Amino acid sequence: MQLLHALTFGASHLGAMHFMARSVPPGVAASAQSLYAALSGGLGSGLVMLVAGALYAAYGGQAYPFMALLSAAGLVGVWQLRRAAS
């Protein structure tokens, strides 16, 4: 499971960097990468962990569908970004 997590995280991070390299002007690339890191690694992960922890505490393993739904929402976001970038 850890290897799968490493591969999916690596792929999503490389995808985000590729998207920014193509769509962000070079003069603000460092700011864009900092904002991405702060929002995804800090705020986003922190909020998701709080919600996932509460769900797991309340429902145990039955909380998985809620977490899978969050992943599906991320997939929809990626699809929207791809359409917007085309």
Distance bins in CASP14 RR format, pairs under 12 A and 6 or more apart:
PFRMAT RR
TARGET T0000
AUTHOR 0000-0000-0000
RMODE 2
METHOD distances of the structure
MODEL  1
1 7 0 0 0 0 0 1 0 0 0 0 0
1 8 0 0 0 0 0 1 0 0 0 0 0
2 8 0 0 0 0 0 1 0 0 0 0 0
2 9 0 0 0 0 0 1 0 0 0 0 0
3 9 0 0 0 0 0 1 0 0 0 0 0
3 10 0 0 0 0 0 1 0 0 0 0 0
4 10 0 0 0 0 0 1 0 0 0 0 0
4 11 0 0 0 0 0 1 0 0 0 0 0
5 11 0 0 0 0 0 1 0 0 0 0 0
5 12 0 0 0 0 0 1 0 0 0 0 0
5 71 0 0 0 0 0 1 0 0 0 0 0
6 12 0 0 0 0 0 1 0 0 0 0 0
6 13 0 0 0 0 0 1 0 0 0 0 0
7 13 0 0 0 0 0 1 0 0 0 0 0
7 14 0 0 0 0 0 1 0 0 0 0 0
8 14 0 0 0 0 0 1 0 0 0 0 0
8 15 0 0 0 0 0 1 0 0 0 0 0
8 71 0 0 0 0 1 0 0 0 0 0 0
8 74 0 0 0 0 0 1 0 0 0 0 0
8 75 0 0 0 0 0 1 0 0 0 0 0
9 15 0 0 0 0 0 1 0 0 0 0 0
9 16 0 0 0 0 0 1 0 0 0 0 0
9 40 0 0 0 0 0 1 0 0 0 0 0
9 41 0 0 0 0 0 1 0 0 0 0 0
9 45 0 0 0 0 0 1 0 0 0 0 0
10 16 0 0 0 0 1 0 0 0 0 0 0
10 17 0 0 0 0 1 0 0 0 0 0 0
10 18 0 0 0 0 0 1 0 0 0 0 0
11 17 0 0 0 0 0 1 0 0 0 0 0
11 18 0 0 0 0 0 1 0 0 0 0 0
11 78 0 0 0 0 0 1 0 0 0 0 0
12 18 0 0 0 0 0 1 0 0 0 0 0
12 19 0 0 0 0 0 1 0 0 0 0 0
12 36 0 0 0 0 0 1 0 0 0 0 0
12 40 0 0 0 0 1 0 0 0 0 0 0
12 41 0 0 0 0 0 1 0 0 0 0 0
12 71 0 0 0 0 0 1 0 0 0 0 0
12 74 0 0 0 0 1 0 0 0 0 0 0
12 75 0 0 0 0 0 1 0 0 0 0 0
12 77 0 0 0 0 0 1 0 0 0 0 0
12 78 0 0 0 0 1 0 0 0 0 0 0
12 81 0 0 0 0 0 1 0 0 0 0 0
13 19 0 0 0 0 0 1 0 0 0 0 0
13 20 0 0 0 0 0 1 0 0 0 0 0
13 33 0 0 0 0 0 1 0 0 0 0 0
13 36 0 0 0 0 1 0 0 0 0 0 0
13 37 0 0 0 0 1 0 0 0 0 0 0
13 40 0 0 0 0 1 0 0 0 0 0 0
13 41 0 0 0 0 0 1 0 0 0 0 0
14 20 0 0 0 0 0 1 0 0 0 0 0
14 21 0 0 0 0 0 1 0 0 0 0 0
15 21 0 0 0 0 1 0 0 0 0 0 0
15 22 0 0 0 0 0 1 0 0 0 0 0
15 23 0 0 0 0 0 1 0 0 0 0 0
15 36 0 0 0 0 0 1 0 0 0 0 0
15 40 0 0 0 0 0 1 0 0 0 0 0
15 78 0 0 0 0 1 0 0 0 0 0 0
15 81 0 0 0 0 1 0 0 0 0 0 0
15 82 0 0 0 0 0 1 0 0 0 0 0
15 85 0 0 0 0 0 1 0 0 0 0 0
16 22 0 0 0 0 0 1 0 0 0 0 0
16 23 0 0 0 0 0 1 0 0 0 0 0
16 24 0 0 0 0 0 1 0 0 0 0 0
16 32 0 0 0 0 1 0 0 0 0 0 0
16 33 0 0 0 0 1 0 0 0 0 0 0
16 35 0 0 0 0 0 1 0 0 0 0 0
16 36 1 0 1 0 0 0 0 0 0 0 0
16 37 0 0 0 0 1 0 0 0 0 0 0
16 39 0 0 0 0 0 1 0 0 0 0 0
16 40 1 0 0 1 0 0 0 0 0 0 0
16 41 0 0 0 0 0 1 0 0 0 0 0
16 77 0 0 0 0 0 1 0 0 0 0 0
16 78 0 0 0 0 1 0 0 0 0 0 0
16 81 0 0 0 0 1 0 0 0 0 0 0
16 85 0 0 0 0 0 1 0 0 0 0 0
17 23 0 0 0 0 0 1 0 0 0 0 0
17 24 0 0 0 0 0 1 0 0 0 0 0
17 29 0 0 0 0 1 0 0 0 0 0 0
17 32 0 0 0 0 1 0 0 0 0 0 0
17 33 1 0 0 1 0 0 0 0 0 0 0
17 36 0 0 0 0 1 0 0 0 0 0 0
17 37 0 0 0 0 0 1 0 0 0 0 0
17 40 0 0 0 0 0 1 0 0 0 0 0
18 24 0 0 0 0 0 1 0 0 0 0 0
18 81 0 0 0 0 0 1 0 0 0 0 0
18 82 0 0 0 0 0 1 0 0 0 0 0
18 85 0 0 0 0 0 1 0 0 0 0 0
19 29 0 0 0 0 0 1 0 0 0 0 0
19 32 0 0 0 0 1 0 0 0 0 0 0
19 33 0 0 0 0 0 1 0 0 0 0 0
19 36 0 0 0 0 1 0 0 0 0 0 0
19 77 0 0 0 0 0 1 0 0 0 0 0
19 78 0 0 0 0 1 0 0 0 0 0 0
19 80 0 0 0 0 0 1 0 0 0 0 0
19 81 1 0 0 1 0 0 0 0 0 0 0
19 82 0 0 0 0 1 0 0 0 0 0 0
19 84 0 0 0 0 0 1 0 0 0 0 0
19 85 1 0 0 1 0 0 0 0 0 0 0
19 86 0 0 0 0 0 1 0 0 0 0 0
20 26 0 0 0 0 0 1 0 0 0 0 0
20 27 0 0 0 0 0 1 0 0 0 0 0
20 28 0 0 0 0 1 0 0 0 0 0 0
20 29 1 0 0 1 0 0 0 0 0 0 0
20 30 0 0 0 0 0 1 0 0 0 0 0
20 31 0 0 0 0 0 1 0 0 0 0 0
20 32 1 0 1 0 0 0 0 0 0 0 0
20 33 1 0 0 1 0 0 0 0 0 0 0
20 34 0 0 0 0 0 1 0 0 0 0 0
20 35 0 0 0 0 1 0 0 0 0 0 0
20 36 1 0 0 1 0 0 0 0 0 0 0
20 37 0 0 0 0 0 1 0 0 0 0 0
20 40 0 0 0 0 0 1 0 0 0 0 0
20 81 0 0 0 0 0 1 0 0 0 0 0
20 85 0 0 0 0 0 1 0 0 0 0 0
21 29 1 0 0 1 0 0 0 0 0 0 0
21 32 0 0 0 0 1 0 0 0 0 0 0
21 33 0 0 0 0 1 0 0 0 0 0 0
21 36 0 0 0 0 0 1 0 0 0 0 0
21 85 0 0 0 0 0 1 0 0 0 0 0
22 29 0 0 0 0 0 1 0 0 0 0 0
22 32 0 0 0 0 0 1 0 0 0 0 0
22 81 0 0 0 0 0 1 0 0 0 0 0
22 82 0 0 0 0 0 1 0 0 0 0 0
22 84 0 0 0 0 0 1 0 0 0 0 0
22 85 1 0 0 1 0 0 0 0 0 0 0
22 86 0 0 0 0 0 1 0 0 0 0 0
23 29 0 0 0 0 0 1 0 0 0 0 0
23 32 0 0 0 0 1 0 0 0 0 0 0
23 36 0 0 0 0 0 1 0 0 0 0 0
23 81 0 0 0 0 1 0 0 0 0 0 0
23 82 0 0 0 0 0 1 0 0 0 0 0
23 84 0 0 0 0 1 0 0 0 0 0 0
23 85 1 0 0 1 0 0 0 0 0 0 0
23 86 0 0 0 0 0 1 0 0 0 0 0
24 30 0 0 0 0 1 0 0 0 0 0 0
24 31 0 0 0 0 1 0 0 0 0 0 0
24 32 1 0 1 0 0 0 0 0 0 0 0
24 33 0 0 0 0 1 0 0 0 0 0 0
24 34 0 0 0 0 0 1 0 0 0 0 0
24 35 0 0 0 0 1 0 0 0 0 0 0
24 36 0 0 0 0 1 0 0 0 0 0 0
24 85 0 0 0 0 0 1 0 0 0 0 0
25 31 0 0 0 0 0 1 0 0 0 0 0
25 32 0 0 0 0 1 0 0 0 0 0 0
26 32 0 0 0 0 0 1 0 0 0 0 0
26 33 0 0 0 0 0 1 0 0 0 0 0
27 33 0 0 0 0 0 1 0 0 0 0 0
28 34 0 0 0 0 1 0 0 0 0 0 0
28 35 0 0 0 0 1 0 0 0 0 0 0
28 36 0 0 0 0 0 1 0 0 0 0 0
29 35 0 0 0 0 0 1 0 0 0 0 0
29 36 0 0 0 0 0 1 0 0 0 0 0
30 36 0 0 0 0 0 1 0 0 0 0 0
30 37 0 0 0 0 0 1 0 0 0 0 0
31 37 0 0 0 0 0 1 0 0 0 0 0
31 38 0 0 0 0 0 1 0 0 0 0 0
32 38 0 0 0 0 0 1 0 0 0 0 0
32 39 0 0 0 0 0 1 0 0 0 0 0
32 40 0 0 0 0 0 1 0 0 0 0 0
33 39 0 0 0 0 0 1 0 0 0 0 0
33 40 0 0 0 0 0 1 0 0 0 0 0
33 41 0 0 0 0 0 1 0 0 0 0 0
34 40 0 0 0 0 0 1 0 0 0 0 0
34 41 0 0 0 0 0 1 0 0 0 0 0
34 42 0 0 0 0 0 1 0 0 0 0 0
35 41 0 0 0 0 0 1 0 0 0 0 0
35 42 0 0 0 0 0 1 0 0 0 0 0
35 43 0 0 0 0 0 1 0 0 0 0 0
36 42 0 0 0 0 0 1 0 0 0 0 0
36 43 0 0 0 0 0 1 0 0 0 0 0
36 44 0 0 0 0 0 1 0 0 0 0 0
37 43 0 0 0 0 0 1 0 0 0 0 0
37 44 0 0 0 0 0 1 0 0 0 0 0
37 45 0 0 0 0 0 1 0 0 0 0 0
38 44 0 0 0 0 1 0 0 0 0 0 0
38 45 0 0 0 0 0 1 0 0 0 0 0
38 46 0 0 0 0 0 1 0 0 0 0 0
39 45 0 0 0 0 1 0 0 0 0 0 0
39 46 0 0 0 0 0 1 0 0 0 0 0
39 47 0 0 0 0 0 1 0 0 0 0 0
39 48 0 0 0 0 0 1 0 0 0 0 0
40 46 0 0 0 0 0 1 0 0 0 0 0
40 47 0 0 0 0 0 1 0 0 0 0 0
40 48 0 0 0 0 0 1 0 0 0 0 0
40 74 0 0 0 0 0 1 0 0 0 0 0
41 47 0 0 0 0 0 1 0 0 0 0 0
41 48 0 0 0 0 1 0 0 0 0 0 0
41 49 0 0 0 0 0 1 0 0 0 0 0
42 48 0 0 0 0 1 0 0 0 0 0 0
42 49 0 0 0 0 1 0 0 0 0 0 0
42 50 0 0 0 0 0 1 0 0 0 0 0
43 49 0 0 0 0 0 1 0 0 0 0 0
43 50 0 0 0 0 0 1 0 0 0 0 0
44 50 0 0 0 0 1 0 0 0 0 0 0
44 51 0 0 0 0 0 1 0 0 0 0 0
44 52 0 0 0 0 0 1 0 0 0 0 0
44 70 0 0 0 0 0 1 0 0 0 0 0
44 74 0 0 0 0 0 1 0 0 0 0 0
45 51 0 0 0 0 0 1 0 0 0 0 0
45 52 0 0 0 0 0 1 0 0 0 0 0
45 70 0 0 0 0 0 1 0 0 0 0 0
46 52 0 0 0 0 1 0 0 0 0 0 0
46 53 0 0 0 0 0 1 0 0 0 0 0
47 53 0 0 0 0 0 1 0 0 0 0 0
47 54 0 0 0 0 0 1 0 0 0 0 0
47 70 0 0 0 0 0 1 0 0 0 0 0
48 54 0 0 0 0 0 1 0 0 0 0 0
48 55 0 0 0 0 0 1 0 0 0 0 0
48 56 0 0 0 0 0 1 0 0 0 0 0
48 66 0 0 0 0 0 1 0 0 0 0 0
48 67 0 0 0 0 1 0 0 0 0 0 0
48 69 0 0 0 0 0 1 0 0 0 0 0
48 70 1 0 0 1 0 0 0 0 0 0 0
48 71 0 0 0 0 0 1 0 0 0 0 0
48 73 0 0 0 0 0 1 0 0 0 0 0
48 74 0 0 0 0 0 1 0 0 0 0 0
49 55 0 0 0 0 0 1 0 0 0 0 0
49 56 0 0 0 0 0 1 0 0 0 0 0
49 67 0 0 0 0 0 1 0 0 0 0 0
49 70 0 0 0 0 0 1 0 0 0 0 0
50 56 0 0 0 0 0 1 0 0 0 0 0
50 57 0 0 0 0 0 1 0 0 0 0 0
51 57 0 0 0 0 0 1 0 0 0 0 0
51 58 0 0 0 0 0 1 0 0 0 0 0
51 59 0 0 0 0 0 1 0 0 0 0 0
51 63 0 0 0 0 1 0 0 0 0 0 0
51 66 0 0 0 0 1 0 0 0 0 0 0
51 67 0 0 0 0 1 0 0 0 0 0 0
51 69 0 0 0 0 0 1 0 0 0 0 0
51 70 0 0 0 0 1 0 0 0 0 0 0
52 58 0 0 0 0 0 1 0 0 0 0 0
52 59 0 0 0 0 0 1 0 0 0 0 0
52 60 0 0 0 0 0 1 0 0 0 0 0
52 61 0 0 0 0 0 1 0 0 0 0 0
52 63 1 0 0 1 0 0 0 0 0 0 0
52 64 0 0 0 0 1 0 0 0 0 0 0
52 66 0 0 0 0 1 0 0 0 0 0 0
52 67 1 0 1 0 0 0 0 0 0 0 0
52 68 0 0 0 0 0 1 0 0 0 0 0
52 69 0 0 0 0 0 1 0 0 0 0 0
52 70 0 0 0 0 1 0 0 0 0 0 0
52 71 0 0 0 0 0 1 0 0 0 0 0
53 59 0 0 0 0 1 0 0 0 0 0 0
53 60 0 0 0 0 1 0 0 0 0 0 0
53 61 0 0 0 0 0 1 0 0 0 0 0
53 63 1 0 0 1 0 0 0 0 0 0 0
53 66 0 0 0 0 0 1 0 0 0 0 0
53 67 0 0 0 0 1 0 0 0 0 0 0
54 60 0 0 0 0 0 1 0 0 0 0 0
54 63 0 0 0 0 1 0 0 0 0 0 0
54 66 0 0 0 0 0 1 0 0 0 0 0
54 67 0 0 0 0 0 1 0 0 0 0 0
55 61 0 0 0 0 1 0 0 0 0 0 0
55 62 0 0 0 0 1 0 0 0 0 0 0
55 63 1 1 0 0 0 0 0 0 0 0 0
55 64 0 0 0 0 1 0 0 0 0 0 0
55 65 0 0 0 0 1 0 0 0 0 0 0
55 66 1 0 1 0 0 0 0 0 0 0 0
55 67 1 0 0 1 0 0 0 0 0 0 0
55 68 0 0 0 0 0 1 0 0 0 0 0
55 69 0 0 0 0 0 1 0 0 0 0 0
55 70 0 0 0 0 1 0 0 0 0 0 0
56 62 0 0 0 0 1 0 0 0 0 0 0
56 63 1 0 1 0 0 0 0 0 0 0 0
56 64 0 0 0 0 1 0 0 0 0 0 0
56 66 0 0 0 0 1 0 0 0 0 0 0
56 67 0 0 0 0 1 0 0 0 0 0 0
57 63 0 0 0 0 1 0 0 0 0 0 0
58 66 0 0 0 0 0 1 0 0 0 0 0
59 65 0 0 0 0 1 0 0 0 0 0 0
59 66 1 0 0 1 0 0 0 0 0 0 0
59 67 0 0 0 0 0 1 0 0 0 0 0
60 66 0 0 0 0 0 1 0 0 0 0 0
60 67 0 0 0 0 0 1 0 0 0 0 0
61 67 0 0 0 0 1 0 0 0 0 0 0
61 68 0 0 0 0 0 1 0 0 0 0 0
62 68 0 0 0 0 0 1 0 0 0 0 0
63 69 0 0 0 0 0 1 0 0 0 0 0
63 70 0 0 0 0 0 1 0 0 0 0 0
64 70 0 0 0 0 0 1 0 0 0 0 0
64 71 0 0 0 0 0 1 0 0 0 0 0
65 71 0 0 0 0 0 1 0 0 0 0 0
65 72 0 0 0 0 0 1 0 0 0 0 0
66 72 0 0 0 0 0 1 0 0 0 0 0
66 73 0 0 0 0 0 1 0 0 0 0 0
67 73 0 0 0 0 0 1 0 0 0 0 0
67 74 0 0 0 0 0 1 0 0 0 0 0
68 74 0 0 0 0 0 1 0 0 0 0 0
68 75 0 0 0 0 0 1 0 0 0 0 0
69 75 0 0 0 0 0 1 0 0 0 0 0
69 76 0 0 0 0 0 1 0 0 0 0 0
70 76 0 0 0 0 0 1 0 0 0 0 0
70 77 0 0 0 0 0 1 0 0 0 0 0
71 77 0 0 0 0 0 1 0 0 0 0 0
71 78 0 0 0 0 0 1 0 0 0 0 0
72 78 0 0 0 0 0 1 0 0 0 0 0
72 79 0 0 0 0 0 1 0 0 0 0 0
73 79 0 0 0 0 0 1 0 0 0 0 0
73 80 0 0 0 0 0 1 0 0 0 0 0
74 80 0 0 0 0 1 0 0 0 0 0 0
74 81 0 0 0 0 1 0 0 0 0 0 0
75 81 0 0 0 0 0 1 0 0 0 0 0
75 82 0 0 0 0 0 1 0 0 0 0 0
76 82 0 0 0 0 0 1 0 0 0 0 0
76 83 0 0 0 0 0 1 0 0 0 0 0
77 83 0 0 0 0 1 0 0 0 0 0 0
77 84 0 0 0 0 1 0 0 0 0 0 0
77 85 0 0 0 0 0 1 0 0 0 0 0
78 84 0 0 0 0 0 1 0 0 0 0 0
78 85 0 0 0 0 0 1 0 0 0 0 0
79 85 0 0 0 0 0 1 0 0 0 0 0
79 86 0 0 0 0 0 1 0 0 0 0 0
80 86 0 0 0 0 0 1 0 0 0 0 0
END
